[in-house]
Amino acid sequence: MVFWRKKKTVDPVQTSADASAESAAPIVSSDRVANTTEPAAASQENVAEPTRSWWRRALSKTSDLLRTDIRDLWKSEGQIVDDEFLSQLFATLVRTDMGGTTATKIRDSISEKYRSRRIELKDVLDIIREQVGESLKSKGAALNVATTGPTVILVVGVNGSGKTTSIAKLAHRLTSEGNRVLLGAGDTFRAAAVEQLKIWSTRIGCEIVHGEHGADPGSVVFKTVQRAVAESFDICILDTAGRLQTQSNLMQQLEKIKRVIEKQIPGAPHEVLLVLDATAGQNAISQAKGFSEAAGCTGIVLAKLDGSAKGGVIVPIAEQFGLPVKFVGIGEKLEDLSVFDPDDFASGLFS
């Protein structure tokens, strides 16, 4: 198994054709996958500020809530660190869905360093940023790709999570990098999902396989993977019907779909991406647990990050389930998908 490596020189939000040509390319052994030339050192400096600006925009609601609530804890120029302050700080962190574990670590760190002393707002924010960055270290990861043959990506999630749109964004990103992408419309229960994906495929310029409304999802998956192999596609992205993590019969269907894929390509799917709605907050943790157990998820796509004040939910999910956040979505445009960067995320919370 090999990986795509996100180049630090790339601005995650690139809207022009010229900018897209400089996007990060997959680093694989197959010569069918496009590669790009490493930009000069001067270019690295030029894209640093746009990248930071992107994260500031994406996390503005979460950051505003966090800053406002923490600032409200100050009664004077400095705040004495006592039990009441620590308790209120802990509650504030939990409200951003950062999770009890990380909130406890932050509270205990501040207590250890500043107990019975005055602390400034900047000091608190620095400690939170440091702890969040530490919690997310190694939790970002590049996309897994096959060494030979098509890479198969199975995408799962609940209804309304932004799954179909995230698939379109991912297909656009991969196509822009020079890959031949084939979509499989495996959500046969919702006709609108198939039509939406067909429209996206036309706009992106990639191929799609779909079946009749109500058809067996396994048959659509089988035909898609079969065609991907026969016609030497680089990437095969498979949509699935939205389902709740509590619907055991539908979760078992995902296991069947995985078996269908593996029979045609041993070791596939190479990625099982769970799309989570950032606005779901703590419910996203329950979804991550259910889908991880049933579908063997390998990574997360966090959608609608720009519309949420609960962006901190990334932290407990990454910690509890060890699932790397592969991508984040911040809007409805095809370009609004970025590779997740733990350091940029932590900095963006407090920019």
N, C-alpha and C positions, 0 to 999 in steps of 0.2 A: 504493500500500500504506500502510496506517495501522496504528497500534499500540494495544495496551492499555497503560495506564500504571498501575503499582502505586502507590497512594497511600501515602505514608509514615505515614499515620495509622492504617493498618489492622493489627490483630494477625493474623498468619498463621494462628494456630490459634483459630478461633472455633467454639464448639460450640452456642451458643444461637441461637434464631431471631432475637432482637434483634440479636445481634452480626453475624449473617450479612447482615442488612439494611444494615449499614454497610460491607460488603466493597467492595474496589476495583471500579469499573465500567469496562467497555471504553470507550475514548475513540475513537469512530468517527463518521463522517458519517451513517450510517444511523440513522434515528429508530426503527428496530425494536429496537435494542439499548439495554438499560436504562442509565440514568445515575443517579448518586447525588449528593447535595449535599455540598459540602466541609465537613467537620466544623470546629468552632471550634478556635482555637489551644489552648485548655485541653485538648481531647481528645487532641491530639498528645502532650502530656506524659504523659497517662494510659496510653497504649498503648506508650510507649517501653520501659518495664521488662519487660512481658510479652513483647515482641518479642525483647529480649535474652535473656530466660529460655528462650524457645523454642529459640534457637540454641545456648545452653549445653547444653540437654538433648539436642538432635540430635547435637551434636559431642562429647558427654561421653567416649565411648570413645577417639576420636582424640586429644582433648585430654589425657586421663589418660595415654595411652601416651607422648605427646610430652613432657609435663611430667615424668613419672617418669624416662624415659630421659635427658632432658637434666639433670635434677637429679642423677642418678647420676654425672655427669661431674665434679661438684664434690667436691674432696678436702678443702677447707677453706672458710673464710668467702668467700674470693674465689678465682677460678681464673685461673691464668696462661694467656694465649692463646699457645700454641706449636703446633708441627706436630701433635703427638699429640692435643691437645685439638681442633684443627680437623678432623682426620681422624675422630675419634670423633663429633663433632657432625654432620659430613656423613653418616656412616653412620646416625645416629639419624634424621635428616630423611628419608633415602631409605626407611627402614623404614615410614614413614607413607605411602608411595607418593606423596610430594610431587613426585617426579621429579628427575632429575639436574640439569636446568637451573636450577630454582629453588633447590635445595640448594646448588649451586655459587655462585649469587649471594649467598646468605645467608652462606656460609662466607667468601667473598672480602670481603664488606662488614665482617664482624667482624674479619677479619685486617687490613684496612686501618685500621680505627679503633682496634683494641686490641692489635695485635701486641706481644708481650713485656710487656704490661700486665695488671693484674688486671681481671677482668670479673665482674659479678654476674649471677645468674640472671635478674633482672628486665630487665637490659640486653639479654640474649640474646633473651628472649621479645619484647621491644619491637621488636627488629630483624627477627625472624621475622615478626611480625604486620605490620609495615610492608611487608616485601618481598612477602608473600603478597597483601596488599591491592593492591599495585602490579601484581602479576602478573595479578590478576583484574579490574583496572579495565577497565570497558567490556565485561566478559565476561558480565555479566548483561543480559538483554534482555527486553522485553515480547513478548507473543504477537502474531504478525502476523495481521491480519484483512483480509478483502476489503472494498473500498470499496462494492461492490454485490454482491448475491446471497450465497449461503451461503459461509462460510469452510470450507475443507476441510483437515482435519488428518489426515495419515497417520502412524501410530505403528508403529515397527519395533523389533526387538531380538531377543536370543537367548532360547531357552527358559529359564524360571525367573528372568528378570530382574525380574519384577514388572510386566510390560507391561499385562496385562489389568486388574489392580488400579489401576494408574496411570491408565488410560483412564477407569475408573469415577470416580476422584477428580477428574479433570479435568472430566468431564461434570457431576459434582455441583457443582463450583465455578462452571462456566459457567452452569448452570441456575439456581443461586442468584443469579446476577447478572442474571437476567431474560431469558436467551437460550433460544430453542427449539433443543434439541439432538437430533440424530439420530445413532444409533450404527450402524455397519456391522460385522457379525461376520465379518470376512474370514479368520479362522483356521478354515478349513473342515476342516483335517486333524485337529483335536483337538476332539472333541465336548464335552469338559468345558469348554473355553474358551468355546464358544458358550453353553452352559448358564449358566456363571458370569456372562457378560455380560448374558444375559437377566434373571437374578436382580437384578443391579446396576441395570439399566434400570428395573425395576419399583420398586425402592427409591428411585431418584432421581426417577422420574416423567418419564422421557424415552422417546422412541420408538426402536425398533431394527429393522433389516433383517437377516435371516439366511437361509442356504440349507441344503440338505441336507448331511449329513456327506459329505465327499469331493468336494463340488461345486467347480467352477472358481472360485478366489478372485476372479478378474477379473469374473465375472458378478455376484457379490455386491456388489463395489465399484461396478459399473455401475448396478445397481438402486438402491443406496443414494444415490449422487450424483444419479441421475435423480429420485428421490423428493424429495431435499433441494431441488432446483431447482423441481420442480413444486409443492411445498407450502410454499415460501418459508421453509424452516428457516434459522435464523441460523448454526448451526454443524453441521458434519458430521464426526464423528470415526470413522476407519476403523482397525479392528484388522487385524493381519496375523499369519500363522503365525510362530512363533519359528523362527529359523534361525541357523546358525553363519555367521560372516563368511567362512568358507572354502568354503562350499557354493555354488559358482559358479552352478549351475543355479537354485537358489532365489533367489540375489541377482539373477539376470536376471529372475526372475519379478516382483521388486519394480519393476524398470524397466518391465515390461509394465503393471503396475498403475498406475504413474504416467501412462503414455500413455493408458490408459483414462480416467483422471480428467481429463486435460488436453483430451481430445477433447470432453468435455461442458462443461467450464469452463476457458477459456483462462487460463493463468497458475496454475492449481491443480495440485497441492496447495499451499496457501499456507504450510503448515508440514509438515516431515517431522521428527518428533520421535523421537530415539533414546533408548530407556529403558535405562539402565545400572544394574546392581546395584553399589552402593557397596562391598559386601564382595568384589567381584571383583578389586579392586586393580589391578595392572599389566595383567591380562587385559582390563580395561575399555578400556585404551588401544588394544589390538589390535582390539577390537570397534569402537571409534570410527573407526579407520582404515578397516576393511573396509566398514562401513556408509556412511561418508561418501562413499567412492569410488563405491559401487554405487547408493545411494539418494539421494544429494544431500541429506544431512541438514542441517537449518537450526537445530537446537537439541537440547539434552539434557534429559531428565528423570532426575535421579539418585534412584533408589529405595533404600529400606532404609538411609538414612544413619544412623539411630539404632542400627542393629545392627552398625555397622562401626567398626573402629579405623583404617580406611584412607581416611577422608574426604578426605585430602589429594590423592587422585587427581584431584579436580576441577582442580587447578592445571595439571598437565602436559597434560591433555586440552584445556583451554581455550587453553593456549599453543600446542600443536602444531597443532591443527586449526582454531583460530579459531572454534570452536563455542560459542555462548553457552549457559550453563546457564539454562534457562527456569524449571524447577521442581525442588523436592526433596521427597521423601517420607520421613516419619519414623515411620510406623506403618500399621496395617491399617484404621483408621477412614476413612470418606469425607472427613472434615475434615482428615486428616493429609497435606495437600499445601500447600506454600507457594511463593510466588514467590521465586526466588533473589536474594539481595542480597549482592554481593561484600564490602562493608564489614562487614556483620553476620556473614558467614561468617568473615572474618579475625579479628574480635573474639571470636567464639565459640570459636575454637581455643584461646584463652588466657585465657578468662574465669575 
